[in-house]
Amino acid sequence: MAFTLRQLQFFTAAAELGSVSGAARALSISQSSVTEAIRALEDDLGVTLFERQPRGLLITHKGSAFLRHARNILADVAAARTAFRDEAEPATGRLSLGVTSLVAGYVLSDILQRFRRAFPQVDLSVTEDSGDYLQHLLIGGELDVAVLVTSAVRDRMALQVETLLVSPYRLWLPLGHPLAQQEAIALEELAGRPMIQLMVDEIEESTRRLTAALPVKPEVAFRTRSVEAVRSLVATGAGLAILPSLVYRPWSLEGDRIEIRDVSGDLPSVQVGLAWRRGAPLSVPALNFVRSAQTGLQGGDPLR
């Protein structure tokens, strides 16, 4: 029997929220409905999508691959429902969009895919740069909208900011690490352990606050500006990392597994969303983009 859209919706929710109970709450349905949908989907595909663990669901490598297909299918369905809306006057115009590097790699592609399918005749230009420079371009009227780390936006008087996603910091560990036996790790337990530090401007302030919250100064074994390098180093046991779950993926490029655990304590979070010039009316393409982003991002933390 072929899988259904309902099964894809339930699977996607469970993958993004990391548990059957979380998906059930978000969808306002019973946990048994989510469990049955996932089981039927696995039977139909002939693969295991999740590893069931006491603390929730851990998506498998094949599950991660199928998740992108599921999101694309659901996006296609959403686009099909609006395909003939305003057919006589298709949306046109130009949209100048800004995005920071971290957000470009982990958030932008799905939003752009949804927007382009719904508004294929809009002339779109994208500028990738630092958050500070994008804010300068927004205030100067050179950009319509930017997708960025909103927790780092400084000039709230000149910019309208809408946060759509909040991503907490979590601990990354290699498969089989002793700390992975715990559901949550206290900051004190990281004392003396080698840490991998991601040096990215967008999360510099949050990382600085995080470092200040540690009971002892961490032993930084490696500093890098590459998230993929962090993944590889953690997966091979070179050190641990505390990063926003926004950039977490369960596999390194080499195919090694990476675990993720909560860290107890008052840690900062990274907020992602939109910014545009305050007081300036949004053009129709910009307004449509904002709506597409709201649809794509609202609902909390991405794939765990």
N, C-alpha and C positions, 0 to 999 in steps of 0.2 A: 504494500500500500504506500502511495506517495505521501511525503510529509505535507503538512498543512501550514498555512500562514500563522495559525494560532500556535502551533508547535514552535515555529521560528521565533515568535514574539516571546514565548515563555522561556525558550532556550537563551535568547539574547538577554533577557532580564536577569536570569540566573547567572549568566557569565559576567555581566556588568556589576552585579551586586554581590557575587561570591557566595550565595547561599540560596537554598530553596525557600527558606522562610522570608528572606529579604525580597525575593522576586514575588512571592505570594502577597506580601504587604503592599508592594508597589503596584501590583496589578489588581488588588482587591479581590483575590480569589483564594481558594483553599490550597494548602501545601500539597495535598494529594494530586490536585490538578496539574501542578507544575511537575511533580515527580513523574506522573504518568506520561505527560507530554514529552519529557526528556527521554524517558525509557523507550517510548515509541519511536522517537527520532533516532535514537541510537540503533534500534532494531532495523529501521528502514535503511540507514546509512551503512550499517555493518561495522561501526567503529565505536570506541568508547570516547565520549565527549568530556566527561568529568571523572576525576578520581574523588570518591566520597571519603571525607575525612571528618573526624569529630568536630573540627572547628568550621566546617562548611564544605564548599565545593572547590576543587582545584582543577582548572581547565587543563586538558591534555594538549599535546602538540597538535594533534589532528583537530581537536576542538577549537584551538586558536585559529587554525586555517579555515575551518568551517564558519567561524564567527564572522569573518569578513564577508563570506558569501551570503550569510544570513542577513547581515546589515544591508548589503547591496540589493538583495531581493526585496526587503521591506522598503528600502528607499525607492526602488522602481515602482512598487505598488503605490506608494504615496504620491509619486510623480504622475502615475497613470490616472489617479483620481482627480488631478487638477489639470490634466493635459488639454482639455477643451474649454477650460475656464477662460473667459475673455478672449476667445479664439479670433474674434473679429479684429481685435486690437492687441496683438501680442506685445508683451513688455519689451521695450527697447531702452536704449540709453547707454550711459557709461558709468562704471563703478570703479573708483580708485580705492583699493584696499591695502591696508598695511598689516603686517604680521611679524612677530618676533620669531627668532630661530627655534626656540624650544617649542613654542606653540605650533609653528609650521610643521614640525615633524610629528606631532602627536595629536593634534586637534583639527587642523585646517582641512585636511584632505576630505574627510567625510562631509564637512559643511559645504565645501566647494562643490563636491559631487552632487549633493542635493540641490544646491542653488543652480548649477549649470543645467541640470536636467529640467528644472522647473522654468528657468529663464534663459534659454539657449541663445537668444538674440541680444543679450546685454553684452556690451563690450567691456571686458574685465581686465584690469591691470593690477598686479600685486607687487608690492614693495616689501622686501624683507630687510629689517634693520633692527637696531637696538630699541628698547622701549622708550628711552628718553628722546631719541630722534624721531620716532613715530609720533610721539606726543607733540613735538615741535611742528611736524608736518600737518597734524590734525588742526592745531590752533591756527596755523597759517592758511588753512583752507586747501592744502595740496592733497589731502586724503579725505575720503568721505567717512570711512569707518576703519577701525583697527581691531584686530583680534590679538589680545596680549594678556600678560599677567596683570590683572587689575589691582592686585594688592601692592604693586609697585608703581601705580600711577600717582604722580605727585601733585599736579595742578588740578584739584577737584573743582576749583572755581571756574576754570575755563573749559573743562571737559565733562561731558555726561558719561557716566560709567555704569555699566550693568554687568554684574558678576553672574555667571551662569553655571559655574562648576567650582567646587571647593575640593581640593586634593590634599589630604593630610600626609605628613611625613611618616614613612614606615621603614623598618629595618630589612635590608636585603642580605640574604645568607646563601652560601652554597648548599647544595643537597647533602644531607647527612650531618650538617653542623650541629654540635650539642645544643646550642640555643634554640634550634628549630623544634625541639621537643616541647617548648613552652608556647602558650598562646600569646602571651605578652611578655616583653623583656623590659626590665627596669634599666634606666640609664646607667645606674651604678655598675651593672654587669658588663658594660662596654669598656670599662676602664682597662687600659693596657692592651686592648685588642687593636690590631692594625685596621685602619679605616681607609676607604677610598673616597676621595672628595671630588665632587663635580664642581668645576669652576665655570659657572654660567652667570652672566650679568643679571639675567631676569630673576634668578632666585638668590642673588647674592645677599640681599638684606635678610631674607628668611633663613638662609644658611648661617648667617652671622648670629642671628637670634638663637638659632638652634645650638650652635657651638657654645654660646654664652650660657645656655640652659644645662649643659652637661656638667655633672659634678666634678669631673676632672678633665683637663685638656686632652682631647683625643690624640692618639698616636697616628698621624696621617702618613700612610705608607706610600700613597701615590695621589697626585693631583692631575686632573685631566679635564678638558673641555668637551670630551666625547662621551655621550651616554652609552654608546656601544662598547667603548673601552671599559667603562665601569661594569657593564654587564659581564664582559669576558673575565675581568679581573676577579669579580665576586664569585662567578661560577667556578673558577679554577682554584679558589681558596686563597687568593692573594690578600684578601681583606674583606671587611664588611662595609656596607654603605647605608646611610640614612638619607632617603630621597623622597620627593613627592610621588605618591603612587600613580600620578599622571603619567610618568615615564616608565612605569614598571611593565615588563613583559616577562613571562615565565621561562623564556629560553634565550640563551646567548646566540650570537651568529653561528657559533660552532656547534650548537645543538645541546649545550649543557644546561641543566636545570637550575633555576634560581628560586629560592624560597622567599617568602615575605611574611613578616610578623609585625604586629602592633608594638609600639613602644609606649610604656606607661609614662606619664608625666605631662606637663603643660607644654606641648610642642606647637610651633607655628604651623600654618597651612598655606598652601599656594592657591590663590583664587584666579580663575581664568574667565575672561568674558570679553565684552565689547566696550569701545570708547569712541565717541564722536564729539564734535565741537558743540559746546553748550550754547543754546540760543539760536543755532542755525538749523533751519528745517531740513530734514533728511529728504533727499531726492527719492523718487519712486524706486529705482534700483537699490539704493542704500536701505530703504525701509524694507524691501523684500529680502535683502540679505540678512538684516537684523532678525526678521521673522524666521528665516531658515536656520540661523544660528541658534535661536531660542528653542526651536523644535529639536535640533540635534544635540544640544549640550545640556539642557535642563534635565535634571534627574539625578545629579550628584556625581560621585566619583566614577571614573572610567574603569575599564577592565582591571580586576585585581590580579 
